[in-house]
Amino acid sequence: MSELSKLPNIGKVLENQLKEIGIKDIEQLIETGSKQTWVMIRNIDDSACLNRLYALEGAIQGIRWYGLSESVKDELRRYYNNYR
């Protein structure tokens, strides 16, 4: 079990994707940020959806994705919609 898998919302699939894009630990994830990390994952998995973006932000904040504030969800939703 790696350090990343101890974070909320990070299961095996997402953990493997993080490793594949070069994010090996929590510090790298925080430094990269949820949005840029999501874009990097989207480049290797075009099925990466809004929930994956929420999951990454929740992991950075140390909470389950559904515990994100509505303002954070709105910001991430706008980012996602503008990216597509």
C-alpha positions in Angstrom: 0.0 0.0 0.0 1.5 3.3 -1.1 1.3 6.7 0.5 -1.1 7.8 -2.2 -3.6 5.0 -1.5 -3.9 6.2 2.1 -5.6 9.4 0.8 -9.4 9.6 0.6 -10.8 8.9 -2.9 -7.6 7.2 -4.2 -8.3 3.6 -5.2 -6.0 1.3 -7.1 -6.9 2.6 -10.6 -6.4 6.2 -9.7 -3.2 5.4 -7.7 -1.8 3.6 -10.8 -2.7 6.5 -13.0 -1.0 9.0 -10.7 2.1 6.8 -10.8 1.9 6.6 -14.6 1.9 10.4 -14.9 4.9 10.7 -12.5 3.1 11.6 -9.3 4.6 9.4 -6.7 3.7 11.0 -3.3 1.3 13.3 -1.6 3.6 16.3 -1.8 3.8 16.0 -5.6 0.0 15.7 -5.8 -0.5 18.9 -3.7 2.2 20.8 -5.7 0.7 19.8 -9.0 -2.9 20.5 -7.9 -6.1 18.8 -8.8 -6.7 20.6 -12.1 -3.3 20.0 -13.6 -3.2 16.4 -12.3 -6.6 15.8 -13.9 -5.4 17.1 -17.2 -2.4 14.8 -17.1 -4.6 11.9 -16.3 -7.1 12.9 -19.1 -4.2 12.7 -21.5 -3.8 9.0 -20.8 -7.4 8.2 -20.0 -10.1 10.1 -22.0 -12.7 8.6 -19.7 -11.5 10.8 -16.8 -14.6 12.6 -15.8 -15.7 15.4 -13.4 -15.9 12.9 -10.5 -12.2 12.1 -11.0 -11.4 15.8 -10.7 -13.5 16.0 -7.5 -11.7 12.9 -6.2 -8.3 14.5 -6.7 -9.3 17.8 -5.0 -10.8 15.8 -2.1 -7.6 13.8 -1.8 -5.6 17.0 -1.6 -7.9 18.4 1.0 -7.9 15.1 2.9 -11.7 14.6 2.6 -14.1 12.4 0.6 -15.1 14.1 -2.6 -18.7 14.6 -1.6 -17.5 16.7 1.4 -16.1 19.4 -0.9 -17.8 22.8 -0.5 -20.3 23.8 -3.1 -18.1 26.7 -4.2 -15.2 24.3 -4.8 -17.4 22.0 -6.7 -18.7 24.9 -8.8 -15.2 26.0 -9.6 -14.1 22.5 -10.6 -17.3 22.0 -12.7 -16.6 25.3 -14.6 -13.0 24.2 -15.2 -14.2 20.8 -16.4 -16.8 22.2 -18.7 -14.4 24.7 -20.2 -11.8 22.0 -20.7 -14.1 19.8 -22.8 
